[in-house]
Amino acid sequence: MSVETQVGVAAGVAAPSERVGRYRWVIVGLLFTAMVINYVDRQTIGLLKGDLTNAFGWSETDYADVVFYFQATYAVAYLAFGRIVDKIGARWGFGLAFLIWQVAHIACAGARSLNQFIFARMVLGVGEGGGFPGGIKAVAEWFPKKERAFATGLFNAGTNIGAVVTPLVIPWIVTDLALGWQGAFIVTGVAGLIWLPIWLMVYRHPSKHAKVSSAELAYIQSDPADPAEKVSWFKLLTVRETWAYALGKFLIDPIWWMFLFWLPDFLGKRHGLDLKNFGPPLVAIYLMSDVGSVAGGWLSSTLMKFGLSLNSARKYAMLLCALCAVPVAFAAEASSLWVAVGIIGLATAAHQGFSANLYTLPSDVFPRKAVGSVIGIGGMIGALGGMAMSKFVGAMLEQNFGYTPMFIIAATTYLVALAVVHWLTPRYAPAKI
């Protein structure tokens, strides 16, 4: 008997003679691919920071402002798209977000001033703000609670693959093909558009999908039915579980933003790397992140299979991840490039493992109709934290304080975030709305 059949029998949703299907993993594959494209688009600016600084004469504060305004529209769009995907579903909500961010990414090639570049990145923020609300909504529609952390970890791993692909592809386009920084935006943007028609053709709600067997549909819907009534934003803002998720995001998201947008700059200033040799260190760091993303979701799901409660499994997994981030406090002092890469890679893996479990909190404790809205609220609050971090990093670098203050913050933030989550949701019980 296969593992999925055993799980189905244990859940009482499928007989041994009827295998639980696997089509839900096709959906995860599509989400994974979208996140790869998302992070190629997002990280391109970090790889091209030197080229863009030379082209436009940017200061450290100018670059921080480009990141800041991207995060500002990302914050608003994250909140808005949370509501949008709850109303129109993951298929059209995610598709709309993808189209906006991909067109905006291509438009960056046409920028001729700092303000034009900021505007293009703001539109990119509008689209990318819908990525995770749509993805988490899709996972909530296609997976029972026992698999959501693992499924979220898998599609979230696409962000790390995107971060791996970017330092390999962008230098090739800019230098080997001699297309310059404008070509980097155009080539990656046009290539990424191929994903959209595939998503619209393949994605349907599982109850309306011809490829989903009755056994798989029963397995997907094996959790108790959600309440039918709609849940307003105001009600969600009065619930402790909303703030557990939102404040967790406020604390940890800025750390990831810092790594994403400033890590190439750190490697350049501390270890003398440039566009031509960023590749191997960044690939190593984000491959470690990928392992962390999948392992974090796998760990909590496995702990549940061994009998731990949902509460204990999620929080023990987050605790282990938080402890793995502590050594990054010493990353700026590492004299060896590869020692620094190892320490930072462990921290980014810890972030992704922590995130895979934090991302499941809304679908664990809220009815499905509220999941997108809670994800949107949390994403907005997280982006506000990222905006503050952008200004802080820009100021620290402008004043020549270096990266040590940011790495110390990164080392301690995850333990604080877990304490906040536990304080607000000590039992991890369904939210009382």
Secondary structure as the mmCIF struct_conf table of DSSP 4:
data_model
#
loop_
_struct_conf.conf_type_id
_struct_conf.id
_struct_conf.beg_label_comp_id
_struct_conf.beg_label_asym_id
_struct_conf.beg_label_seq_id
_struct_conf.end_label_comp_id
_struct_conf.end_label_asym_id
_struct_conf.end_label_seq_id
HELX_RH_AL_P HELX_RH_AL_P1 VAL A 3 ALA A 11
TURN_TY1_P TURN_TY1_P1 GLY A 12 GLY A 12
BEND BEND1 VAL A 13 VAL A 13
TURN_TY1_P TURN_TY1_P2 PRO A 16 SER A 17
BEND BEND2 GLU A 18 GLU A 18
TURN_TY1_P TURN_TY1_P3 TYR A 23 TYR A 23
HELX_RH_AL_P HELX_RH_AL_P2 ARG A 24 LEU A 47
TURN_TY1_P TURN_TY1_P4 LEU A 48 LEU A 48
HELX_RH_AL_P HELX_RH_AL_P3 LYS A 49 PHE A 56
TURN_TY1_P TURN_TY1_P5 GLY A 57 GLY A 57
HELX_RH_AL_P HELX_RH_AL_P4 GLU A 60 ALA A 107
HELX_RH_3T_P HELX_RH_3T_P1 CYS A 108 GLY A 110
BEND BEND3 SER A 113 SER A 113
HELX_RH_AL_P HELX_RH_AL_P5 LEU A 114 GLU A 128
TURN_TY1_P TURN_TY1_P6 GLY A 129 GLY A 130
HELX_RH_AL_P HELX_RH_AL_P6 GLY A 131 TRP A 142
HELX_RH_AL_P HELX_RH_AL_P7 LYS A 145 PRO A 171
HELX_RH_PI_P HELX_RH_PI_P1 TRP A 172 ASP A 176
BEND BEND4 LEU A 177 LEU A 177
HELX_RH_AL_P HELX_RH_AL_P8 GLY A 180 GLY A 192
TURN_TY1_P TURN_TY1_P7 LEU A 193 ILE A 194
HELX_RH_AL_P HELX_RH_AL_P9 TRP A 195 VAL A 202
HELX_RH_3T_P HELX_RH_3T_P2 PRO A 206 LYS A 208
TURN_TY1_P TURN_TY1_P8 ALA A 210 LYS A 211
HELX_RH_AL_P HELX_RH_AL_P10 SER A 214 ILE A 220
TURN_TY1_P TURN_TY1_P9 GLN A 221 GLN A 221
BEND BEND5 ASP A 223 ASP A 223
HELX_LH_PP_P HELX_LH_PP_P1 PRO A 224 PRO A 227
BEND BEND6 GLU A 229 GLU A 229
HELX_RH_AL_P HELX_RH_AL_P11 TRP A 233 LEU A 237
TURN_TY1_P TURN_TY1_P10 THR A 238 THR A 238
HELX_RH_AL_P HELX_RH_AL_P12 ARG A 240 HIS A 271
TURN_TY1_P TURN_TY1_P11 LEU A 275 ASN A 277
BEND BEND7 PHE A 278 PHE A 278
HELX_RH_AL_P HELX_RH_AL_P13 GLY A 279 LYS A 305
TURN_TY1_P TURN_TY1_P12 PHE A 306 GLY A 307
HELX_RH_AL_P HELX_RH_AL_P14 LEU A 310 ALA A 325
HELX_RH_3T_P HELX_RH_3T_P3 VAL A 326 GLU A 333
BEND BEND8 SER A 335 SER A 336
HELX_RH_AL_P HELX_RH_AL_P15 LEU A 337 LEU A 358
TURN_TY1_P TURN_TY1_P13 TYR A 359 THR A 360
HELX_RH_AL_P HELX_RH_AL_P16 LEU A 361 VAL A 365
BEND BEND9 PHE A 366 PHE A 366
HELX_RH_AL_P HELX_RH_AL_P17 ARG A 368 GLU A 398
TURN_TY1_P TURN_TY1_P14 GLN A 399 ASN A 400
BEND BEND10 TYR A 403 TYR A 403
HELX_RH_AL_P HELX_RH_AL_P18 THR A 404 LEU A 424
BEND BEND11 PRO A 426 ARG A 427
HELX_LH_PP_P HELX_LH_PP_P2 ALA A 429 ALA A 431
#
